[in-house]
Structures are given as C-alpha cells and as structure tokens.
Amino acid sequence: MKIRNVRTGATILAVLAVLLVAQYALQKATLAQSRATVQALGIMTLLVTLVYGRSLFGVAFGLLFGAVLYTAGRHLKQDNAALLLSALGVTSALYALLDIRSDVLLQPGAVSDAAMLAELTGIPALLWGLLWGGIALAACGLMLRRLWLRGG
C-alpha cells in the first residue's frame, strides 16, 4: 500500500515536537540536555528538509530554520535553550490542533494523515484526530504546569 500524501515530513516533525514537549513536561530531560536537544532538532529539520523538501521556498526555509536551530543550540545558555524548546513544542502541539480541525473535522473526506492511518488500521480518522488532539492538549497542559511550578 503506497502513501499518497507527501506531508509525512511535517507529521514527523510534529510528532517529534510533541515528544519534546512531553519529555520536558515530565522533567525527564535535565537542563544540561537542552542545548544538545536544540542542536539535534536542527539536524533533524535539515535531514527532513533534504529528504522531503519539494518547493524552493520549503527547502530554503527548512535549511535556514534547521541551521538557526543548530546554531542556537551551540550558543544559547541552557535556560534559554530550554525555553526555546518549550516554545517550539507548545507551538507545534497547538498547530496540530488546527491541522486536525481542518483535516478531520472540516474536510472529513479529504486525503490526510488521519485518513491514511484509518485506511491502514481500520480505526476511523476522527478517532486518530481525537487521539492526536488529546496528546497535544495533554502535552501543552504538562508543559504549562512545569513552567508554572518552575516559575517561568
């Protein structure tokens, strides 16, 4: 079975972002790992761009953003790198909610990641959307709780 949608790269980045939020929200990563994580996210962005980039703008943006993340990971203080990861993770998780809204709720018959997973697994696209939305909301809630307890 072939995947008909080329948005897999964006999905991979969204999943990685949600995992980063969850990791920091659950305090599994120490502050010392923040800079290395920003660098790794930059490298992953560069690789995904090189593999999945199709348009000139997409490739240029992906390469620039990946390079900025990698450089930021090398030069930011640990606290600032952790804050950057928090902002990226929450932004990505919130964007996932908008994506779910447009792909699953507003256009239920459209070809989307949820529709392809439904086709592969037999689980309805709406349930995939609800699962992703729940994970995104939980990750954001945990991140906000962690930031609140930490004092910013």
SULRA-V245796 format. One record per residue. N is the residue number from 1. PSI is psi in degrees with one decimal (999 if undefined). D_LAST is the distance of its C-alpha to the last C-alpha in Angstrom with 1 decimal. Layout:
N	PSI	D_LAST
N	PSI	D_LAST
This chain:
1	125.4	46.8
2	144.1	45.3
3	126.1	41.9
4	-4.5	42.6
5	135.0	39.1
6	11.9	37.7
7	13.6	34.0
8	-38.7	33.6
9	-43.4	31.6
10	-38.0	29.0
11	-42.7	29.0
12	-45.5	28.4
13	-38.9	25.4
14	-42.8	24.0
15	-44.1	24.6
16	-40.3	23.0
17	-44.1	19.9
18	-39.4	19.7
19	-38.4	20.5
20	-43.8	17.6
21	-47.4	15.2
22	-41.3	17.0
23	-46.6	17.1
24	-37.0	13.4
25	-36.1	12.8
26	3.3	15.6
27	36.8	14.3
28	-24.8	17.7
29	137.4	16.7
30	163.5	15.8
31	-33.3	13.7
32	-21.2	17.2
33	-8.8	18.2
34	-46.8	15.6
35	-43.5	18.0
36	-35.4	21.0
37	-40.2	19.5
38	-42.8	19.0
39	-44.8	22.5
40	-39.5	23.9
41	-36.7	22.5
42	-44.4	24.2
43	-43.1	27.4
44	-39.0	27.4
45	-43.1	27.0
46	-45.6	29.9
47	-44.9	32.0
48	-37.5	31.5
49	-44.4	32.3
50	-35.0	35.4
51	-42.6	36.6
52	-9.8	35.8
53	132.7	35.7
54	-43.3	38.6
55	159.5	38.3
56	-45.3	38.1
57	-45.8	34.9
58	-44.1	33.3
59	-45.2	34.3
60	-46.1	33.3
61	-46.0	29.9
62	-43.3	29.3
63	-42.6	30.5
64	-47.5	28.6
65	-42.2	25.2
66	-42.2	26.0
67	-40.3	26.9
68	-44.0	23.8
69	-45.5	21.6
70	-45.6	23.9
71	-41.3	23.8
72	-40.7	20.1
73	-29.3	20.0
74	-28.4	22.5
75	-18.1	21.0
76	154.0	17.2
77	158.3	15.4
78	-44.2	14.0
79	-43.3	10.3
80	-35.3	11.2
81	-40.5	13.4
82	-39.9	10.9
83	-40.5	8.8
84	-44.5	12.3
85	-40.1	13.3
86	-46.3	10.7
87	-44.1	11.8
88	-43.3	15.4
89	-46.7	15.5
90	-42.3	14.3
91	-44.1	16.6
92	-41.1	19.4
93	-41.1	19.1
94	-36.8	19.3
95	-35.4	22.2
96	-36.4	23.9
97	-41.4	24.2
98	-39.2	25.9
99	-42.4	28.1
100	-43.2	29.1
101	-47.7	29.9
102	-41.0	32.2
103	-39.2	33.8
104	-43.4	34.3
105	-45.0	34.4
106	-27.9	35.9
107	68.6	38.1
108	-23.5	39.0
109	-2.2	42.0
110	154.4	40.3
111	120.1	40.0
112	174.1	36.4
113	-41.9	34.7
114	-41.3	34.8
115	-39.7	38.5
116	-39.8	39.3
117	-36.6	37.6
118	-41.1	39.6
119	-39.3	42.7
120	-35.3	42.1
121	-19.1	41.1
122	-2.4	42.7
123	127.9	39.4
124	146.7	39.1
125	-37.0	36.8
126	-40.5	35.2
127	-37.4	34.3
128	-44.1	32.7
129	-43.4	30.7
130	-38.7	29.6
131	-50.0	28.6
132	-42.9	26.5
133	-42.2	25.0
134	-41.9	24.2
135	-43.0	22.7
136	-45.3	20.5
137	-41.8	19.4
138	-43.2	18.8
139	-42.7	16.7
140	-42.4	14.5
141	-43.7	14.3
142	-38.6	13.5
143	-46.0	10.7
144	-39.3	9.1
145	-44.6	10.0
146	-43.8	8.6
147	-38.4	5.0
148	-46.7	6.0
149	-32.4	7.8
150	-19.7	5.7
151	28.4	3.8
152	999	0.0
